[in-house]
Amino acid sequence: MDKKLSWRNSLFIGSMLFGLFFGAGNLIFPVFMGQQAGRNVIPAIIGFLITGIGLPLLGVAGMGLTRSNSVFELSEKVNRPFAFIFTV
């Protein structure tokens, strides 16, 4: 990796990661979830942390570790029909 990202690319990637981890669902859903959970707030928080933070983090790590250029290229490692169906 000798090539550095330009300022524009860094801004684009930063805004995409911000939207991935702090989108409208992560802003509105936790408050609603807390109201609806009642006494089961701890399991609700754990579930939200897994689905709202853990899964997107695994997705970013998966793309980074495999050095894939697209989701199609990443899922093509399973097989080509799966990659087509998965991305559609």
Distance bins in CASP14 RR format, pairs under 12 A and 6 or more apart:
PFRMAT RR
TARGET T0000
AUTHOR 0000-0000-0000
RMODE 2
METHOD distances of the structure
MODEL  1
1 64 0 0 0 0 0 1 0 0 0 0 0
1 67 0 0 0 0 1 0 0 0 0 0 0
3 9 0 0 0 0 0 1 0 0 0 0 0
4 10 0 0 0 0 1 0 0 0 0 0 0
5 11 0 0 0 0 1 0 0 0 0 0 0
5 12 0 0 0 0 1 0 0 0 0 0 0
5 13 1 0 0 1 0 0 0 0 0 0 0
5 14 0 0 0 0 0 1 0 0 0 0 0
6 12 0 0 0 0 1 0 0 0 0 0 0
6 13 0 0 0 0 0 1 0 0 0 0 0
7 13 0 0 0 0 0 1 0 0 0 0 0
7 14 0 0 0 0 0 1 0 0 0 0 0
8 14 0 0 0 0 0 1 0 0 0 0 0
8 15 0 0 0 0 0 1 0 0 0 0 0
9 15 0 0 0 0 0 1 0 0 0 0 0
9 16 0 0 0 0 0 1 0 0 0 0 0
10 16 0 0 0 0 0 1 0 0 0 0 0
10 17 0 0 0 0 0 1 0 0 0 0 0
11 17 0 0 0 0 0 1 0 0 0 0 0
11 18 0 0 0 0 0 1 0 0 0 0 0
12 18 0 0 0 0 0 1 0 0 0 0 0
12 19 0 0 0 0 0 1 0 0 0 0 0
13 19 0 0 0 0 0 1 0 0 0 0 0
13 20 0 0 0 0 0 1 0 0 0 0 0
13 60 0 0 0 0 0 1 0 0 0 0 0
13 63 0 0 0 0 0 1 0 0 0 0 0
13 64 0 0 0 0 0 1 0 0 0 0 0
14 20 0 0 0 0 1 0 0 0 0 0 0
14 21 0 0 0 0 0 1 0 0 0 0 0
14 22 0 0 0 0 0 1 0 0 0 0 0
14 60 0 0 0 0 0 1 0 0 0 0 0
15 21 0 0 0 0 0 1 0 0 0 0 0
15 22 0 0 0 0 0 1 0 0 0 0 0
15 23 0 0 0 0 0 1 0 0 0 0 0
16 22 0 0 0 0 0 1 0 0 0 0 0
16 23 0 0 0 0 0 1 0 0 0 0 0
16 56 0 0 0 0 0 1 0 0 0 0 0
16 60 0 0 0 0 1 0 0 0 0 0 0
16 63 0 0 0 0 0 1 0 0 0 0 0
17 23 0 0 0 0 0 1 0 0 0 0 0
17 56 0 0 0 0 1 0 0 0 0 0 0
17 57 0 0 0 0 0 1 0 0 0 0 0
17 59 0 0 0 0 0 1 0 0 0 0 0
17 60 1 0 0 1 0 0 0 0 0 0 0
17 63 0 0 0 0 0 1 0 0 0 0 0
18 26 0 0 0 0 0 1 0 0 0 0 0
18 27 0 0 0 0 0 1 0 0 0 0 0
18 56 0 0 0 0 0 1 0 0 0 0 0
19 25 0 0 0 0 1 0 0 0 0 0 0
19 26 0 0 0 0 1 0 0 0 0 0 0
19 27 0 0 0 0 0 1 0 0 0 0 0
19 52 0 0 0 0 0 1 0 0 0 0 0
19 56 0 0 0 0 1 0 0 0 0 0 0
19 60 0 0 0 0 0 1 0 0 0 0 0
20 26 0 0 0 0 1 0 0 0 0 0 0
20 52 0 0 0 0 1 0 0 0 0 0 0
20 53 0 0 0 0 0 1 0 0 0 0 0
20 54 0 0 0 0 0 1 0 0 0 0 0
20 55 0 0 0 0 0 1 0 0 0 0 0
20 56 1 0 1 0 0 0 0 0 0 0 0
20 57 0 0 0 0 1 0 0 0 0 0 0
20 58 0 0 0 0 0 1 0 0 0 0 0
20 59 0 0 0 0 1 0 0 0 0 0 0
20 60 1 0 0 1 0 0 0 0 0 0 0
20 63 0 0 0 0 0 1 0 0 0 0 0
21 27 0 0 0 0 0 1 0 0 0 0 0
21 49 0 0 0 0 0 1 0 0 0 0 0
21 52 1 0 0 1 0 0 0 0 0 0 0
21 53 1 0 0 1 0 0 0 0 0 0 0
21 54 0 0 0 0 1 0 0 0 0 0 0
21 55 0 0 0 0 0 1 0 0 0 0 0
21 56 1 0 1 0 0 0 0 0 0 0 0
21 57 1 0 0 1 0 0 0 0 0 0 0
21 59 0 0 0 0 0 1 0 0 0 0 0
21 60 0 0 0 0 1 0 0 0 0 0 0
22 28 0 0 0 0 0 1 0 0 0 0 0
22 29 0 0 0 0 0 1 0 0 0 0 0
22 30 0 0 0 0 0 1 0 0 0 0 0
22 52 0 0 0 0 0 1 0 0 0 0 0
22 53 0 0 0 0 0 1 0 0 0 0 0
22 56 0 0 0 0 0 1 0 0 0 0 0
23 29 0 0 0 0 1 0 0 0 0 0 0
23 30 0 0 0 0 0 1 0 0 0 0 0
23 52 0 0 0 0 1 0 0 0 0 0 0
23 53 0 0 0 0 0 1 0 0 0 0 0
23 56 0 0 0 0 0 1 0 0 0 0 0
24 30 0 0 0 0 0 1 0 0 0 0 0
24 31 0 0 0 0 0 1 0 0 0 0 0
24 32 0 0 0 0 0 1 0 0 0 0 0
25 31 0 0 0 0 0 1 0 0 0 0 0
25 32 0 0 0 0 1 0 0 0 0 0 0
25 33 0 0 0 0 0 1 0 0 0 0 0
25 48 0 0 0 0 0 1 0 0 0 0 0
25 51 0 0 0 0 0 1 0 0 0 0 0
25 52 0 0 0 0 1 0 0 0 0 0 0
25 56 0 0 0 0 0 1 0 0 0 0 0
26 32 0 0 0 0 0 1 0 0 0 0 0
26 33 0 0 0 0 0 1 0 0 0 0 0
26 48 0 0 0 0 1 0 0 0 0 0 0
26 49 0 0 0 0 0 1 0 0 0 0 0
26 51 0 0 0 0 0 1 0 0 0 0 0
26 52 1 0 0 1 0 0 0 0 0 0 0
26 53 0 0 0 0 1 0 0 0 0 0 0
26 54 0 0 0 0 0 1 0 0 0 0 0
26 56 0 0 0 0 1 0 0 0 0 0 0
27 33 0 0 0 0 0 1 0 0 0 0 0
27 52 0 0 0 0 0 1 0 0 0 0 0
28 34 0 0 0 0 0 1 0 0 0 0 0
28 35 0 0 0 0 0 1 0 0 0 0 0
29 35 0 0 0 0 0 1 0 0 0 0 0
29 36 0 0 0 0 0 1 0 0 0 0 0
29 37 0 0 0 0 0 1 0 0 0 0 0
29 44 0 0 0 0 0 1 0 0 0 0 0
29 45 0 0 0 0 0 1 0 0 0 0 0
29 47 0 0 0 0 0 1 0 0 0 0 0
29 48 1 0 0 1 0 0 0 0 0 0 0
29 51 0 0 0 0 1 0 0 0 0 0 0
29 52 0 0 0 0 1 0 0 0 0 0 0
30 36 0 0 0 0 0 1 0 0 0 0 0
30 37 0 0 0 0 0 1 0 0 0 0 0
30 41 0 0 0 0 0 1 0 0 0 0 0
30 44 0 0 0 0 1 0 0 0 0 0 0
30 45 0 0 0 0 1 0 0 0 0 0 0
30 47 0 0 0 0 0 1 0 0 0 0 0
30 48 1 0 0 1 0 0 0 0 0 0 0
30 49 0 0 0 0 1 0 0 0 0 0 0
30 51 0 0 0 0 0 1 0 0 0 0 0
30 52 0 0 0 0 1 0 0 0 0 0 0
30 53 0 0 0 0 0 1 0 0 0 0 0
31 37 0 0 0 0 0 1 0 0 0 0 0
31 44 0 0 0 0 0 1 0 0 0 0 0
31 48 0 0 0 0 0 1 0 0 0 0 0
32 38 0 0 0 0 0 1 0 0 0 0 0
32 44 0 0 0 0 0 1 0 0 0 0 0
32 48 0 0 0 0 0 1 0 0 0 0 0
33 40 0 0 0 0 0 1 0 0 0 0 0
33 41 0 0 0 0 1 0 0 0 0 0 0
33 42 0 0 0 0 0 1 0 0 0 0 0
33 43 0 0 0 0 0 1 0 0 0 0 0
33 44 1 0 1 0 0 0 0 0 0 0 0
33 45 0 0 0 0 1 0 0 0 0 0 0
33 46 0 0 0 0 0 1 0 0 0 0 0
33 47 0 0 0 0 1 0 0 0 0 0 0
33 48 1 0 0 1 0 0 0 0 0 0 0
33 49 0 0 0 0 0 1 0 0 0 0 0
33 51 0 0 0 0 0 1 0 0 0 0 0
33 52 0 0 0 0 0 1 0 0 0 0 0
34 40 0 0 0 0 1 0 0 0 0 0 0
34 41 1 0 1 0 0 0 0 0 0 0 0
34 42 0 0 0 0 0 1 0 0 0 0 0
34 43 0 0 0 0 0 1 0 0 0 0 0
34 44 1 0 0 1 0 0 0 0 0 0 0
34 45 0 0 0 0 1 0 0 0 0 0 0
34 47 0 0 0 0 0 1 0 0 0 0 0
34 48 0 0 0 0 1 0 0 0 0 0 0
35 41 0 0 0 0 1 0 0 0 0 0 0
35 44 0 0 0 0 0 1 0 0 0 0 0
36 44 1 0 0 1 0 0 0 0 0 0 0
36 48 0 0 0 0 0 1 0 0 0 0 0
37 43 1 0 0 1 0 0 0 0 0 0 0
37 44 1 1 0 0 0 0 0 0 0 0 0
37 45 0 0 0 0 1 0 0 0 0 0 0
37 46 0 0 0 0 0 1 0 0 0 0 0
37 47 0 0 0 0 0 1 0 0 0 0 0
37 48 0 0 0 0 1 0 0 0 0 0 0
38 44 0 0 0 0 1 0 0 0 0 0 0
38 45 0 0 0 0 0 1 0 0 0 0 0
40 46 0 0 0 0 0 1 0 0 0 0 0
40 47 0 0 0 0 0 1 0 0 0 0 0
40 48 0 0 0 0 0 1 0 0 0 0 0
41 47 0 0 0 0 0 1 0 0 0 0 0
41 48 0 0 0 0 0 1 0 0 0 0 0
42 48 0 0 0 0 0 1 0 0 0 0 0
42 49 0 0 0 0 0 1 0 0 0 0 0
43 49 0 0 0 0 0 1 0 0 0 0 0
43 50 0 0 0 0 0 1 0 0 0 0 0
44 50 0 0 0 0 0 1 0 0 0 0 0
44 51 0 0 0 0 0 1 0 0 0 0 0
45 51 0 0 0 0 0 1 0 0 0 0 0
45 52 0 0 0 0 0 1 0 0 0 0 0
45 53 0 0 0 0 0 1 0 0 0 0 0
46 52 0 0 0 0 0 1 0 0 0 0 0
46 53 0 0 0 0 0 1 0 0 0 0 0
46 54 0 0 0 0 0 1 0 0 0 0 0
47 53 0 0 0 0 1 0 0 0 0 0 0
47 54 0 0 0 0 1 0 0 0 0 0 0
47 55 0 0 0 0 0 1 0 0 0 0 0
48 54 0 0 0 0 1 0 0 0 0 0 0
48 55 0 0 0 0 0 1 0 0 0 0 0
49 55 0 0 0 0 0 1 0 0 0 0 0
49 56 0 0 0 0 0 1 0 0 0 0 0
49 57 0 0 0 0 0 1 0 0 0 0 0
50 56 0 0 0 0 0 1 0 0 0 0 0
50 57 0 0 0 0 0 1 0 0 0 0 0
50 58 0 0 0 0 1 0 0 0 0 0 0
51 57 0 0 0 0 0 1 0 0 0 0 0
51 58 0 0 0 0 0 1 0 0 0 0 0
52 58 0 0 0 0 0 1 0 0 0 0 0
52 59 0 0 0 0 0 1 0 0 0 0 0
53 59 0 0 0 0 0 1 0 0 0 0 0
53 60 0 0 0 0 0 1 0 0 0 0 0
54 60 0 0 0 0 1 0 0 0 0 0 0
54 61 0 0 0 0 1 0 0 0 0 0 0
55 61 0 0 0 0 0 1 0 0 0 0 0
55 62 0 0 0 0 0 1 0 0 0 0 0
56 62 0 0 0 0 0 1 0 0 0 0 0
56 63 0 0 0 0 0 1 0 0 0 0 0
57 63 0 0 0 0 0 1 0 0 0 0 0
57 64 0 0 0 0 0 1 0 0 0 0 0
58 64 0 0 0 0 0 1 0 0 0 0 0
58 65 0 0 0 0 0 1 0 0 0 0 0
59 65 0 0 0 0 1 0 0 0 0 0 0
59 66 0 0 0 0 0 1 0 0 0 0 0
59 68 0 0 0 0 0 1 0 0 0 0 0
59 71 0 0 0 0 1 0 0 0 0 0 0
59 74 0 0 0 0 1 0 0 0 0 0 0
59 75 0 0 0 0 0 1 0 0 0 0 0
60 66 0 0 0 0 0 1 0 0 0 0 0
60 68 0 0 0 0 0 1 0 0 0 0 0
60 71 0 0 0 0 0 1 0 0 0 0 0
60 74 0 0 0 0 0 1 0 0 0 0 0
61 67 0 0 0 0 0 1 0 0 0 0 0
61 68 0 0 0 0 0 1 0 0 0 0 0
61 74 0 0 0 0 0 1 0 0 0 0 0
62 68 1 0 0 1 0 0 0 0 0 0 0
62 71 0 0 0 0 0 1 0 0 0 0 0
62 73 0 0 0 0 0 1 0 0 0 0 0
62 74 1 0 0 1 0 0 0 0 0 0 0
62 75 0 0 0 0 0 1 0 0 0 0 0
62 77 0 0 0 0 0 1 0 0 0 0 0
63 69 0 0 0 0 1 0 0 0 0 0 0
63 70 0 0 0 0 1 0 0 0 0 0 0
63 71 1 0 0 1 0 0 0 0 0 0 0
63 72 0 0 0 0 0 1 0 0 0 0 0
63 73 0 0 0 0 1 0 0 0 0 0 0
63 74 1 0 0 1 0 0 0 0 0 0 0
63 75 0 0 0 0 0 1 0 0 0 0 0
64 73 0 0 0 0 0 1 0 0 0 0 0
64 74 0 0 0 0 1 0 0 0 0 0 0
65 74 0 0 0 0 0 1 0 0 0 0 0
65 77 0 0 0 0 0 1 0 0 0 0 0
66 73 0 0 0 0 1 0 0 0 0 0 0
66 74 1 0 1 0 0 0 0 0 0 0 0
66 75 0 0 0 0 0 1 0 0 0 0 0
66 76 0 0 0 0 0 1 0 0 0 0 0
66 77 1 0 0 1 0 0 0 0 0 0 0
67 73 0 0 0 0 1 0 0 0 0 0 0
67 74 0 0 0 0 1 0 0 0 0 0 0
67 77 0 0 0 0 0 1 0 0 0 0 0
68 74 1 1 0 0 0 0 0 0 0 0 0
68 75 0 0 0 0 1 0 0 0 0 0 0
68 76 0 0 0 0 1 0 0 0 0 0 0
68 77 0 0 0 0 1 0 0 0 0 0 0
68 83 0 0 0 0 0 1 0 0 0 0 0
68 87 0 0 0 0 0 1 0 0 0 0 0
69 76 0 0 0 0 0 1 0 0 0 0 0
70 76 0 0 0 0 1 0 0 0 0 0 0
70 83 0 0 0 0 1 0 0 0 0 0 0
70 86 0 0 0 0 0 1 0 0 0 0 0
70 87 0 0 0 0 1 0 0 0 0 0 0
71 77 0 0 0 0 0 1 0 0 0 0 0
71 78 0 0 0 0 0 1 0 0 0 0 0
71 82 0 0 0 0 0 1 0 0 0 0 0
71 83 0 0 0 0 1 0 0 0 0 0 0
71 84 0 0 0 0 0 1 0 0 0 0 0
71 86 1 0 0 1 0 0 0 0 0 0 0
71 87 1 0 1 0 0 0 0 0 0 0 0
71 88 0 0 0 0 0 1 0 0 0 0 0
72 78 0 0 0 0 0 1 0 0 0 0 0
72 80 0 0 0 0 1 0 0 0 0 0 0
72 81 0 0 0 0 0 1 0 0 0 0 0
72 82 0 0 0 0 0 1 0 0 0 0 0
72 83 1 0 1 0 0 0 0 0 0 0 0
72 84 1 0 0 1 0 0 0 0 0 0 0
72 85 0 0 0 0 0 1 0 0 0 0 0
72 86 0 0 0 0 1 0 0 0 0 0 0
72 87 1 0 1 0 0 0 0 0 0 0 0
72 88 0 0 0 0 1 0 0 0 0 0 0
73 80 0 0 0 0 0 1 0 0 0 0 0
73 83 1 0 0 1 0 0 0 0 0 0 0
73 86 0 0 0 0 0 1 0 0 0 0 0
73 87 0 0 0 0 1 0 0 0 0 0 0
74 82 0 0 0 0 0 1 0 0 0 0 0
74 83 0 0 0 0 1 0 0 0 0 0 0
74 86 0 0 0 0 1 0 0 0 0 0 0
74 87 0 0 0 0 1 0 0 0 0 0 0
75 81 0 0 0 0 0 1 0 0 0 0 0
75 82 1 0 0 1 0 0 0 0 0 0 0
75 83 1 0 1 0 0 0 0 0 0 0 0
75 84 0 0 0 0 1 0 0 0 0 0 0
75 85 0 0 0 0 1 0 0 0 0 0 0
75 86 1 0 1 0 0 0 0 0 0 0 0
75 87 1 0 0 1 0 0 0 0 0 0 0
75 88 0 0 0 0 0 1 0 0 0 0 0
76 82 0 0 0 0 1 0 0 0 0 0 0
76 83 1 0 1 0 0 0 0 0 0 0 0
76 84 0 0 0 0 1 0 0 0 0 0 0
76 85 0 0 0 0 0 1 0 0 0 0 0
76 86 0 0 0 0 1 0 0 0 0 0 0
76 87 0 0 0 0 1 0 0 0 0 0 0
77 83 0 0 0 0 1 0 0 0 0 0 0
77 86 0 0 0 0 0 1 0 0 0 0 0
78 84 0 0 0 0 0 1 0 0 0 0 0
78 85 0 0 0 0 0 1 0 0 0 0 0
78 86 0 0 0 0 1 0 0 0 0 0 0
78 87 0 0 0 0 0 1 0 0 0 0 0
79 85 0 0 0 0 0 1 0 0 0 0 0
79 86 0 0 0 0 0 1 0 0 0 0 0
80 86 0 0 0 0 0 1 0 0 0 0 0
80 87 0 0 0 0 0 1 0 0 0 0 0
81 87 0 0 0 0 0 1 0 0 0 0 0
81 88 0 0 0 0 0 1 0 0 0 0 0
82 88 0 0 0 0 0 1 0 0 0 0 0
END
